[in-house]
Amino acid sequence: MLLTMLSVLVLGVGFFWEISSTSIVMPGEGLARAVSIGVKIPFPTAKIWGDSSMVMVPVLLALVVFHSLTDIREGTIIAVFLVGHIVL
């Protein structure tokens, strides 16, 4: 669990650097950034909503196809809710 939290911290710092730069960002962060600017909500909130929606689709597909949460573990769920708070 400690390694999971450390990896979430490193991931959040990396996203912070990516969003802070003026370079091209990855599609997931670009979507959150566009929603944040368009709807005028804070970026961390848009990031959490974007990540949540991108995780819910595979969760629903896994439940429908495999009848269990195959390959979706606690680290994915933790990262969805914590990375947005780290990217301030």
DSSP file (Angstrom, degrees, kcal/mol; ACC not computed):
  #  RESIDUE AA STRUCTURE BP1 BP2  ACC     N-H-->O    O-->H-N    N-H-->O    O-->H-N    TCO  KAPPA ALPHA  PHI   PSI    X-CA   Y-CA   Z-CA
    1    1 A M     >        0   0    0      0, 0.0     4,-2.3     0, 0.0     5,-0.2   0.000 360.0 360.0 360.0 -35.2    0.0    0.0    0.0
    2    2 A L  H  >  +     0   0    0      1,-0.2     4,-2.3     2,-0.2     5,-0.2   0.908 360.0  49.4 -63.4 -41.4    2.9    2.3    0.7
    3    3 A L  H  > S+     0   0    0      2,-0.2     4,-2.4     1,-0.2    -1,-0.2   0.859 108.7  53.6 -66.2 -34.8    4.3    1.8   -2.8
    4    4 A T  H  > S+     0   0    0      2,-0.2     4,-2.1     1,-0.2    -2,-0.2   0.934 110.6  45.8 -63.4 -45.6    0.8    2.5   -4.2
    5    5 A M  H  X S+     0   0    0     -4,-2.3     4,-2.0     2,-0.2    -2,-0.2   0.880 112.6  51.0 -66.4 -37.6    0.6    5.8   -2.4
    6    6 A L  H  X S+     0   0    0     -4,-2.3     4,-2.4     2,-0.2    -1,-0.2   0.908 110.2  49.2 -64.9 -41.5    4.2    6.7   -3.5
    7    7 A S  H  X S+     0   0    0     -4,-2.4     4,-2.5     2,-0.2    -2,-0.2   0.867 109.0  52.5 -67.6 -35.2    3.4    5.9   -7.1
    8    8 A V  H  X S+     0   0    0     -4,-2.1     4,-2.5     2,-0.2    -1,-0.2   0.903 109.9  49.6 -64.0 -41.0    0.2    8.1   -6.9
    9    9 A L  H  X S+     0   0    0     -4,-2.0     4,-2.3     2,-0.2    -2,-0.2   0.930 112.4  46.1 -62.9 -46.4    2.4   10.9   -5.5
   10   10 A V  H  X S+     0   0    0     -4,-2.4     4,-2.2     1,-0.2    -2,-0.2   0.904 113.3  50.2 -63.9 -41.4    4.9   10.6   -8.3
   11   11 A L  H  X S+     0   0    0     -4,-2.5     4,-2.3     2,-0.2    -2,-0.2   0.910 110.7  49.5 -62.6 -43.5    2.1   10.4  -10.9
   12   12 A G  H  X S+     0   0    0     -4,-2.5     4,-2.2     2,-0.2    -2,-0.2   0.897 110.6  49.1 -63.8 -41.8    0.5   13.5   -9.5
   13   13 A V  H  X S+     0   0    0     -4,-2.3     4,-2.3     2,-0.2    -1,-0.2   0.901 110.7  51.6 -64.8 -40.2    3.7   15.5   -9.6
   14   14 A G  H  X S+     0   0    0     -4,-2.2     4,-2.2     1,-0.2    -2,-0.2   0.908 110.3  47.8 -62.3 -42.6    4.4   14.3  -13.2
   15   15 A F  H  X S+     0   0    0     -4,-2.3     4,-2.9     2,-0.2     5,-0.3   0.879 108.9  55.1 -65.7 -37.0    0.9   15.5  -14.2
   16   16 A F  H  X S+     0   0    0     -4,-2.2     4,-2.4     1,-0.2    -2,-0.2   0.938 110.2  45.2 -60.1 -47.0    1.5   18.8  -12.5
   17   17 A W  H  X S+     0   0    0     -4,-2.3     4,-1.3     1,-0.2    -1,-0.2   0.887 113.8  50.6 -63.8 -38.4    4.6   19.4  -14.5
   18   18 A E  H  < S+     0   0    0     -4,-2.2     5,-0.3     1,-0.2    -2,-0.2   0.927 114.5  41.7 -66.3 -44.8    2.9   18.3  -17.7
   19   19 A I  H  < S+     0   0    0     -4,-2.9    -2,-0.2     1,-0.2    -1,-0.2   0.848 111.5  56.6 -72.5 -34.1   -0.1   20.6  -17.2
   20   20 A S  H  < S+     0   0    0     -4,-2.4    -1,-0.2    -5,-0.3    -2,-0.2   0.785  96.1  79.4 -68.5 -27.0    2.1   23.5  -16.0
   21   21 A S  S  < S-     0   0    0     -4,-1.3     4,-0.0    -5,-0.2    -3,-0.0  -0.293  82.7-129.8 -76.4 166.7    4.2   23.4  -19.1
   22   22 A T  S    S+     0   0    0      2,-0.0    -1,-0.1    -2,-0.0     3,-0.1   0.192  74.1 107.1-100.4  16.1    3.0   25.0  -22.4
   23   23 A S  S    S-     0   0    0     -5,-0.3     2,-0.2     1,-0.2    -2,-0.0  -0.239  85.7 -71.8 -85.4 178.5    3.7   21.8  -24.4
   24   24 A I        -     0   0    0     -2,-0.1     2,-0.2     1,-0.0    -1,-0.2  -0.520  53.6-148.3 -71.3 136.2    1.2   19.4  -25.8
   25   25 A V        -     0   0    0     -2,-0.2    -1,-0.0     1,-0.1    -6,-0.0  -0.607  24.0 -87.9-104.8 165.8   -0.4   17.2  -23.1
   26   26 A M     >  -     0   0    0     -2,-0.2     4,-2.7     1,-0.1     5,-0.2  -0.313  45.2-106.3 -67.1 156.0   -1.7   13.7  -23.1
   27   27 A P  H  > S+     0   0    0      0, 0.0     4,-2.5     0, 0.0     5,-0.2   0.859 116.6  52.5 -57.2 -40.2   -5.3   13.2  -24.2
   28   28 A G  H  > S+     0   0    0      1,-0.2     4,-1.8     2,-0.2     5,-0.1   0.922 115.1  40.4 -63.2 -43.8   -6.7   12.5  -20.8
   29   29 A E  H  > S+     0   0    0     -3,-0.2     4,-2.7     2,-0.2    -1,-0.2   0.846 113.0  56.1 -72.9 -33.5   -5.2   15.6  -19.2
   30   30 A G  H  X S+     0   0    0     -4,-2.7     4,-2.6     2,-0.2    -2,-0.2   0.895 107.4  49.1 -63.8 -40.0   -6.1   17.6  -22.3
   31   31 A L  H  X S+     0   0    0     -4,-2.5     4,-2.5    -5,-0.2     5,-0.2   0.935 112.8  46.6 -63.8 -46.3   -9.7   16.6  -21.9
   32   32 A A  H  X S+     0   0    0     -4,-1.8     4,-2.5     1,-0.2    -2,-0.2   0.894 113.3  49.8 -62.7 -39.5   -9.7   17.6  -18.2
   33   33 A R  H  X S+     0   0    0     -4,-2.7     4,-2.3     2,-0.2    -2,-0.2   0.913 111.4  48.1 -65.8 -42.9   -8.0   20.9  -19.1
   34   34 A A  H  X S+     0   0    0     -4,-2.6     4,-3.0     2,-0.2     5,-0.2   0.908 113.8  46.6 -64.5 -42.7  -10.5   21.7  -21.8
   35   35 A V  H  X S+     0   0    0     -4,-2.5     4,-2.9     2,-0.2     5,-0.4   0.913 111.2  53.0 -64.6 -42.1  -13.4   20.9  -19.5
   36   36 A S  H  X>S+     0   0    0     -4,-2.5     5,-1.2    -5,-0.2     4,-0.8   0.904 115.8  39.1 -59.8 -43.3  -11.8   22.9  -16.7
   37   37 A I  H  <5S+     0   0    0     -4,-2.3    -2,-0.2     3,-0.2    -1,-0.2   0.921 119.5  46.0 -73.4 -44.7  -11.4   26.0  -19.0
   38   38 A G  H  <5S+     0   0    0     -4,-3.0    -2,-0.2     1,-0.2    -3,-0.2   0.891 123.3  32.2 -67.6 -41.4  -14.8   25.6  -20.8
   39   39 A V  H  <5S-     0   0    0     -4,-2.9    -1,-0.2    -5,-0.2    -3,-0.2   0.566 104.9-127.0 -93.3 -10.4  -17.0   24.9  -17.7
   40   40 A K  T  <5 +     0   0    0     -4,-0.8    -3,-0.2    -5,-0.4    -4,-0.1   0.938  60.2 136.8  61.9  50.9  -14.8   27.1  -15.5
   41   41 A I      < -     0   0    0     -5,-1.2    -1,-0.2    -6,-0.3    -2,-0.1  -0.863  64.6 -83.7-117.5 158.5  -14.2   24.6  -12.7
   42   42 A P     >  -     0   0    0      0, 0.0     4,-2.0     0, 0.0     3,-0.5  -0.308  37.6-121.8 -61.5 144.3  -10.9   24.0  -11.0
   43   43 A F  H  > S+     0   0    0      1,-0.2     4,-2.9     2,-0.2     5,-0.2   0.889 109.4  57.1 -56.9 -43.8   -8.6   21.6  -12.9
   44   44 A P  H  > S+     0   0    0      0, 0.0     4,-2.3     0, 0.0    -1,-0.2   0.892 107.9  48.9 -57.4 -36.8   -8.3   19.1  -10.0
   45   45 A T  H  > S+     0   0    0     -3,-0.5     4,-2.3     2,-0.2    -2,-0.2   0.927 112.6  46.9 -66.1 -44.4  -12.1   18.7  -10.0
   46   46 A A  H  X S+     0   0    0     -4,-2.0     4,-2.7     1,-0.2    -1,-0.2   0.877 111.3  53.0 -64.0 -36.9  -12.2   18.2  -13.8
   47   47 A K  H  X S+     0   0    0     -4,-2.9     4,-2.9     2,-0.2     5,-0.3   0.915 109.2  48.0 -64.6 -43.8   -9.3   15.7  -13.5
   48   48 A I  H  X S+     0   0    0     -4,-2.3     4,-2.5    -5,-0.2    -2,-0.2   0.927 114.5  46.0 -63.8 -44.5  -11.1   13.6  -10.9
   49   49 A W  H  X S+     0   0    0     -4,-2.3     4,-2.3     2,-0.2    -2,-0.2   0.911 115.0  47.5 -65.1 -42.0  -14.3   13.6  -13.0
   50   50 A G  H  X S+     0   0    0     -4,-2.7     4,-2.1     2,-0.2    -2,-0.2   0.932 114.3  45.5 -64.9 -45.7  -12.4   12.8  -16.2
   51   51 A D  H  X S+     0   0    0     -4,-2.9     4,-1.3     1,-0.2    -2,-0.2   0.897 111.9  53.1 -64.3 -39.7  -10.4   10.0  -14.6
   52   52 A S  H  X S+     0   0    0     -4,-2.5     4,-2.2    -5,-0.3     3,-0.4   0.925 110.5  46.3 -61.9 -44.0  -13.6    8.6  -12.9
   53   53 A S  H  X S+     0   0    0     -4,-2.3     4,-1.3     1,-0.2    -1,-0.2   0.874 110.8  52.9 -67.8 -34.8  -15.4    8.4  -16.2
   54   54 A M  H  < S+     0   0    0     -4,-2.1    -1,-0.2     1,-0.2    -2,-0.2   0.713 114.3  42.9 -73.3 -18.4  -12.4    6.8  -17.9
   55   55 A V  H  X S+     0   0    0     -4,-1.3     4,-1.9    -3,-0.4    -2,-0.2   0.767 105.6  61.8 -92.4 -30.7  -12.3    4.1  -15.2
   56   56 A M  H  X S+     0   0    0     -4,-2.2     4,-2.7     1,-0.2     5,-0.2   0.854  97.5  58.5 -66.4 -33.9  -16.1    3.5  -15.1
   57   57 A V  H  X S+     0   0    0     -4,-1.3     4,-2.6     2,-0.2    -1,-0.2   0.961 109.8  41.5 -62.6 -51.2  -16.2    2.3  -18.7
   58   58 A P  H  > S+     0   0    0      0, 0.0     4,-2.7     0, 0.0    -1,-0.2   0.866 113.4  55.0 -64.2 -32.5  -13.7   -0.5  -18.2
   59   59 A V  H  X S+     0   0    0     -4,-1.9     4,-2.3     2,-0.2    -2,-0.2   0.952 111.3  43.6 -62.5 -47.9  -15.4   -1.4  -14.8
   60   60 A L  H  X S+     0   0    0     -4,-2.7     4,-2.3     1,-0.2     5,-0.2   0.907 114.7  49.6 -64.9 -41.4  -18.8   -1.7  -16.5
   61   61 A L  H  X S+     0   0    0     -4,-2.6     4,-3.0    -5,-0.2     5,-0.4   0.906 110.4  50.5 -63.8 -40.5  -17.3   -3.7  -19.4
   62   62 A A  H  X>S+     0   0    0     -4,-2.7     4,-2.1     1,-0.2     6,-1.0   0.908 111.9  47.9 -63.1 -41.5  -15.5   -6.0  -17.1
   63   63 A L  H  X5S+     0   0    0     -4,-2.3     4,-0.6     4,-0.2    -2,-0.2   0.898 116.4  43.1 -66.5 -39.0  -18.7   -6.6  -15.1
   64   64 A V  H  <5S+     0   0    0     -4,-2.3    -2,-0.2    -5,-0.2    -1,-0.2   0.928 125.6  31.2 -72.4 -44.8  -20.7   -7.3  -18.2
   65   65 A V  H  <5S+     0   0    0     -4,-3.0    -3,-0.2    -5,-0.2    -2,-0.2   0.932 136.3  20.5 -82.5 -47.9  -18.1   -9.4  -20.0
   66   66 A F  H  <5S-     0   0    0     -4,-2.1    -3,-0.2    -5,-0.4    -2,-0.1   0.554  89.8-131.4-102.5  -9.1  -16.3  -11.2  -17.2
   67   67 A H  S  <<S+     0   0    0     -5,-0.8     2,-0.3    -4,-0.6    -4,-0.2   0.734  83.3  63.6  61.5  24.2  -18.8  -10.9  -14.4
   68   68 A S  S    S-     0   0    0     -6,-1.0     2,-1.8    -9,-0.1    -2,-0.3  -0.963 100.7 -89.9-161.1 169.3  -16.0   -9.7  -12.1
   69   69 A L    >   -     0   0    0     -2,-0.3     3,-1.0    -3,-0.1     2,-0.3  -0.529  52.3-173.9 -86.9  71.6  -13.6   -6.8  -11.8
   70   70 A T  T 3   -     0   0    0     -2,-1.8     3,-0.1     1,-0.2    -8,-0.1  -0.517  67.0  -6.6 -70.5 127.8  -10.8   -8.4  -13.9
   71   71 A D  T 3  S+     0   0    0     -2,-0.3     2,-0.6     1,-0.1    -1,-0.2   0.572 104.1 110.8  64.0  13.1   -7.6   -6.4  -13.9
   72   72 A I    <   +     0   0    0     -3,-1.0    -1,-0.1   -13,-0.1     2,-0.1  -0.936  47.4 169.9-117.1 107.2   -9.1   -3.4  -12.1
   73   73 A R    >>  -     0   0    0     -2,-0.6     4,-1.4    -3,-0.1     3,-0.6  -0.395  50.1 -85.3-112.6-174.6   -7.5   -3.3   -8.7
   74   74 A E  H 3> S+     0   0    0      1,-0.2     4,-2.7     2,-0.2     5,-0.2   0.804 119.7  63.0 -64.9 -30.7   -7.3   -1.0   -5.7
   75   75 A G  H 3> S+     0   0    0      1,-0.2     4,-2.4     2,-0.2    -1,-0.2   0.875 102.0  51.1 -63.0 -37.1   -4.5    1.0   -7.1
   76   76 A T  H <> S+     0   0    0     -3,-0.6     4,-1.9     2,-0.2    -1,-0.2   0.932 112.8  44.7 -64.4 -46.1   -6.6    2.1  -10.1
   77   77 A I  H  X S+     0   0    0     -4,-1.4     4,-1.3     2,-0.2    -2,-0.2   0.903 114.0  49.3 -67.3 -41.4   -9.4    3.3   -7.8
   78   78 A I  H  X S+     0   0    0     -4,-2.7     4,-2.1     1,-0.2     5,-0.3   0.927 110.4  51.2 -62.9 -44.4   -7.0    5.0   -5.4
   79   79 A A  H  X S+     0   0    0     -4,-2.4     4,-2.0     1,-0.2     5,-0.4   0.868 103.2  60.0 -62.3 -37.1   -5.3    6.8   -8.3
   80   80 A V  H  < S+     0   0    0     -4,-1.9     4,-0.5     1,-0.2    -1,-0.2   0.918 115.3  32.5 -56.9 -44.5   -8.6    8.1   -9.7
   81   81 A F  H  < S+     0   0    0     -4,-1.3     4,-0.4    -3,-0.2    -1,-0.2   0.746 123.8  42.0 -89.8 -23.7   -9.4   10.0   -6.5
   82   82 A L  H  X S+     0   0    0     -4,-2.1     4,-1.4    -5,-0.2     3,-0.4   0.816 100.4  64.1 -95.9 -31.5   -6.0   11.0   -5.3
   83   83 A V  H  X S+     0   0    0     -4,-2.0     4,-2.0    -5,-0.3     3,-0.4   0.902 100.2  55.0 -62.0 -40.2   -4.1   12.2   -8.4
   84   84 A G  H  4 S+     0   0    0     -4,-0.5    -1,-0.2    -5,-0.4    -2,-0.1   0.838 106.9  50.8 -61.2 -32.9   -6.5   15.0   -9.0
   85   85 A H  H  4 S+     0   0    0     -3,-0.4    -1,-0.2    -4,-0.4    -2,-0.2   0.791 109.0  50.9 -75.3 -27.3   -5.9   16.3   -5.5
   86   86 A I  H  < S+     0   0    0     -4,-1.4     2,-1.5    -3,-0.4    -2,-0.2   0.848  96.1  74.0 -76.7 -34.4   -2.1   16.2   -6.0
   87   87 A V     <        0   0    0     -4,-2.0    -1,-0.2     1,-0.2   -40,-0.1  -0.638 360.0 360.0 -81.3  90.4   -2.3   18.2   -9.2
   88   88 A L              0   0    0     -2,-1.5    -1,-0.2   -45,-0.1   -45,-0.1   0.420 360.0 360.0-103.5 360.0   -3.0   21.6   -7.9
